[in-house]
Amino acid sequence: MERGIHTPGPLEGTIDGAPTIQTPSRAEHGPEGVLIFSLFLLLAALLPSPAYAQEKMWKELNTKLRTLYQQGRYAEAAKVAKEALKVAEATFGPDHPDVGVSLNNLALMYKAQGKYAEAEPLYKRALVIKEKALGPTHLQVATSLNNLAVLYEAQGKYAEAEPLYRRALSIAEKELGPTHPQVAASLNNLAVLYYLQGKYAEAEPLYKRELVLYQKNLGPEHPDMPKVLENMAELYKKTGREDEARKFEERAKAIRSRNK
């Protein structure tokens, strides 16, 4: 059962910030002092502050981490993620949203290696930080809810995953509107969870709504549409509706053929 076009738990992006330039508390008296002070200000503006250097290092580590993750080098990526987390905590403070970003990334590296016990407390801490710093209905909170839910689902902890997926869906609907593509992704996640538990009656209306949204936002011939159609086909097979399932499979096959 595929998750439509949505890939849960992506590496979170970095947040750009302007460097902080420190200036002396007072200037020397007289014209010479004014000139020296002016030159000092100019040099200060040209030289990066320690905080800026640390933030730059954090971003560079995240770039390296993303590359390693995409290459499937998860053990190496985890070491880089740990370093990025240390830099984030030292630079931004332990409760800053960017620390939540680094926590999420390290958790993702552990999850990729099947180290679920190590990943869970990191995802939970990231969620707490974002709720406190950004508010309980922020979209980054929805991302953290989704990440933790995916982790629980991977372990078969469906009862723990469901309320997290539901809350993520609620946030997406409220913040983005009921027809946004991210809402479709959240519908898919919850539908897949119900499907895995054999709760086909609960999954079907979510899949149908997801299909409508994807068609509206992406178009009926989009290369990702076959995944959504095949999910519907699998559901219909499980509920004994072979003819309907075949129609969705044929449509998915036709779209793939036209997109070659």
PyMOL commands that set and color helices and strands:
alter all, ss='L'
color gray80, all
select helices_A, chain A and resi 30-46+50-70+74-92+97-112+116-134+139-154+158-176+181-196+200-218+225-238+242-258
alter helices_A, ss='H'
color red, helices_A
deselect
rebuild
show_as cartoon
